[in-house]
């Protein structure tokens, strides 16, 4: 019974990670960072430190700027708190600035390995 419940929960997380709620979808149901073409931090080749192996659901609003933590060191996950700037951290990763098209609940990546920064793409399941 426990194993079946675990499988069901993992399936539900997979479905939720692959898309946002009925509000806040990009084309094809996948959320879209509407400013990724403007800010080069989105194209950093390195992934950050794994903070958690499950996504974080957050209500987001259009035309508002958000800063998603890529380094995994922030104490206010999944958002950046500037920890990467501390000299003793020796961190070269920068946060991902993003906006959404529609108000809604979005699943933000906490494993920092997603290819859809800052949105969860289910990568955490393979870690």
C-alpha positions in Angstrom: 0.0 0.0 0.0 2.8 2.4 0.9 4.6 1.8 -2.4 1.4 2.5 -4.4 0.9 5.8 -2.5 4.5 6.8 -3.2 4.0 6.1 -6.9 0.8 8.1 -7.0 2.4 11.1 -5.2 5.4 11.0 -7.6 3.1 10.9 -10.6 1.1 13.9 -9.3 4.4 15.8 -8.8 5.5 14.9 -12.3 2.2 16.2 -13.8 2.4 19.4 -11.8 6.0 20.0 -12.6 5.4 19.6 -16.3 2.9 22.3 -16.3 1.5 25.1 -14.1 -2.1 25.4 -13.0 -4.8 26.3 -15.5 -3.7 29.9 -15.0 -0.2 31.0 -16.0 0.7 28.7 -18.9 3.0 29.4 -21.7 2.4 27.8 -25.1 1.7 24.1 -24.8 1.0 24.4 -21.1 4.7 25.0 -20.2 5.4 28.2 -18.3 7.5 30.7 -20.1 10.0 33.3 -18.8 9.0 36.4 -20.8 12.3 38.2 -20.3 14.8 35.3 -20.8 15.8 36.8 -24.2 16.9 40.1 -22.5 19.0 38.8 -19.5 22.0 36.6 -20.3 22.0 34.9 -16.9 19.4 32.5 -18.3 22.1 31.0 -20.6 24.6 30.1 -17.8 25.9 26.6 -18.6 26.5 25.5 -15.0 23.8 24.2 -12.7 23.6 25.2 -9.1 23.8 23.2 -5.9 20.8 21.0 -5.2 18.7 22.7 -2.6 15.7 20.3 -2.5 14.4 17.4 -4.6 10.9 18.8 -4.9 9.6 21.9 -6.5 8.1 24.9 -4.8 4.6 26.1 -5.7 4.3 29.9 -5.8 1.7 32.5 -6.9 3.2 34.8 -9.5 1.9 37.9 -11.1 2.5 39.3 -14.7 5.0 42.1 -15.3 6.5 41.7 -11.9 10.3 41.0 -11.8 11.4 37.9 -9.9 14.9 36.7 -9.1 15.2 32.9 -9.0 18.2 31.5 -7.1 20.4 29.4 -9.4 23.3 28.8 -7.1 21.2 27.0 -4.4 22.8 28.9 -1.6 20.0 31.4 -0.9 18.2 31.2 2.5 15.0 32.4 0.9 14.5 29.6 -1.7 13.5 29.5 -4.4 14.2 33.2 -4.7 17.6 34.9 -4.5 18.7 36.7 -1.3 22.1 37.8 -2.6 24.1 35.0 -0.8 26.0 34.4 -4.1 27.6 37.8 -3.7 29.4 37.0 -0.5 33.1 36.8 -1.2 33.7 33.7 0.9 31.1 31.8 -1.1 33.2 32.1 -4.3 30.1 31.7 -6.4 30.1 32.6 -10.1 26.4 31.8 -10.7 24.0 34.6 -11.0 20.2 34.6 -10.3 17.7 34.2 -13.1 15.5 37.3 -13.6 12.1 36.3 -14.8 8.5 37.4 -15.4 5.4 35.4 -16.3 2.6 36.1 -18.8 -0.4 35.4 -16.6 -1.2 35.4 -12.9 -1.2 31.9 -11.5 0.4 29.2 -9.5 3.8 28.1 -10.8 6.1 25.2 -9.8 9.6 26.7 -9.4 12.6 24.4 -9.5 14.4 23.8 -6.2 16.9 21.2 -7.5 18.5 23.8 -9.7 19.0 21.3 -12.5 16.0 22.3 -14.7 16.4 23.1 -18.3 13.4 25.4 -18.1 14.9 27.9 -15.7 13.2 28.8 -13.3 10.4 26.4 -13.8 10.4 22.8 -12.7 10.8 20.3 -15.6 10.8 17.1 -13.5 14.6 16.7 -13.5 14.6 16.2 -9.7 13.1 12.7 -10.1 16.3 11.4 -11.7 18.6 12.8 -9.0 
